Amino acid sequence: MILRGLALSTQWWLVPKGVRVREQSGIDPVYNELEPKRRCEMTSLNSLIEPFAQTMGGPIRALRAVMAERGWIDEEAIVEVAEIFNLSRAEVRGIVSFYSDFRTSPPPARTLKLCRAEACQARGARAVCQALESETGQRIGEAHEGAELEIEAVHCLGLCAHGPVAWEGDHFFVGLRASDAKDLASGALSGLAWAAATSLDDASPEWLEGQTRLIFERAEMNDPLDLDAYLSDGGFSTLARDGNELLLEIEASGLRGRGGAGFPAAIKWRTVASQATDTKYVVCNADEGDSGTFADRLIMERAPYLLLEGMALAAKAVGARQGFIYLRSEYPKAALVLEEALVRLERSGLLKDQLQVELFIGAGAYICGEETSLLESLEGRRGLIRAKPPLPAISGLKGQPTLVHNVVTLSAVPWIVRYGGERYRALGVGASTGTMPFQLSGNVKKGGIVEVPFGMTVRTLVETFGGGTQSGRPIGAIQVGGPLGAYLLPEQFDTPLTYEAMSSIGAGIGHGGIVVFDDQVDLIEQARYAFAFCELESCGKCTPCRLGATRGKELIEDIQREGPSQEKIRLLDDLCEVMTHASLCQLGGMTPIPVRSALGPMIDAVRQEDPS
């Protein structure tokens, strides 16, 4: 097993082990273009960038190194990256402009990242934003030259059950209110270190009652990095099983991908396994960016060996010997825990000659949660969607067969293999087999992980575990499945949480995020936000998503100003149809789901007024 080490600050970067910096013999032509006083800085840049020349995703890793060392990426850094990786300067500028973690101007003294996603919205994030803008005199997301404080809008920090949330340096601020704006802006507000912030998700015995914890059973271990304890509890005990036996167990289990689409895992596994090539990959998609989701984060922080065991079993089943974990940059504790887990596992020799795993840190792009965008990013490019076919299972990373699953999916594998696919299938309902770690957040008194078999109704889960709204008002809407999920209205709350039942009402399970809003929710504004989010996060490759989101946002804003009409509703329907059927990926294709579900009551009212 190979680990690429981490150095952690506000930004962190990957340094390959055993890689020597190239010695410079003479001055390259590009150096002659620069003033002599800059040459020493360029040499320093070379020492930062050169170690990544032969690594997977090298350009992004190198740019992260520059950011970690200097705080921003100037033209000299762009020139050096272009030279070392044999890219044009335009290509490097394209990479820099694509990812939100990169900046091309010197940073201010302080940078505050404020979450504006749905889970925080449901708990008052908009009021916090307005108060901060009033206090600082600057709009969130706008840079001001010479300003001491810059406030960036982000769309999920993974502390969804404790919002509104902000992040500055090494500290997180949870449960924010508008009255905190003055102290937050001045730096006087006390925050929590990441370790303390994530401990807010500790589960009490009362919370665990009524749950069936198969995956999260391991998350309750006292020391998640204690490999001996994990082994004594049966960890890695099934690695000796034949690859085809592993495939049969996954087929028997009926396991479906937990990342969003719910695609049968066994089909992916069989497809990769059947490819006649010696080079195959297993990639863990840990770019958990959906608002209201935090199961992946908690597994990585609290049960890292469970994930790694799942990757090892999957790799053996499909014939892969190289694995990657693509981790979002907003999860610093998960990065450190995974790094240490990889070190200890490497020392143990358990996976010697079986699987090598590298940890790759993303650079801030929601779209990289889509598997082909992720693969592009992992190869060091902008995260542009790939057209399908070919599927990643046939032609994925570096054109080779690649099995891509998210953290929750891979973490279900060890239990299935250990106890049997049929036993797993016995849980759940029909084709919705096993358990799902639903993530409850938003306007609820208590949020957290609720791992139960498929089949519990939305109402039962929210009322049993959430304990009612934080505001004390009736529940007005529940969004299930992240920013691309439907808004369920009260008459739909008794829908069972299964793939089939949710699909029958035009909704889905997604990654299992459940965000609760009280009856004061402005559903027209939530529809506007859905288009605005798509506009912001679109990779830009296809027109229906890139332009459709912008036109949709403008249309909703017109409805907010002037009111709805039959003509506007017809235009909205046409736009949603185009986005649904012509977008290259699910970001554009599924954005109409929250829009249509949120606007349902308004659309019905307009049509009743004028049936023509």
Buried (B, 14 or more C-beta within 10 A) or exposed (E): BBBBEBEBEBBBBBBBEEBEEEEEEEEBEEBEEBEEEBBEBBEEBBBBBBBBBEBBBBBBBBBBBBBBBBBBBBEBBBBBBBBBBEBEEEBBBBBBEBBBBBBEEEBBEBBBBBBBBBBBBBBBBBBBBEBBBEBBEBEBBEEBEEBEBBBBBBBBBBBBBBBBBBBBEEBBBBBBEBEBBBEBBEBEBEBBEBEEBBEBBEBEEEBBEEBBBBBBBBBEBEEBBBBEBBBEEEBBEBBEBEBEEBBBBBBBBBBBBBBBBBEBBBBBBBBBBEBEEEBBBBBBBBBBBBBBBBBBBBBBBBBBBBBBBBBBBBBBBBBBBBBBBBBBBBBBBBBBBBBBBBBBBBEBEBBEEEBBBBBBBBBBBBBBBBBBBBBBBBBBBBBBBBEEEEBBBBBBBEEBBBBBBBBBBBBBBBBBBBBBBEBBBEBBBEBBBBBBBBBBBBBBEBBBBBBBBBBBBBBBBBBBBBEBBBBEBEBBBBBBBBBBBBBBBEEBBEBBBBBEBBEEEBBBBBBBBBBBBBEEBBBBBBBBBBBBBBBBBBBEBBBBBBBBBBBBBEBBBBBBEEEBBEEBBEBBEEBBEBBBEBBBBBBBBBBBBBBBBBBBEBBEEBEEEEEE
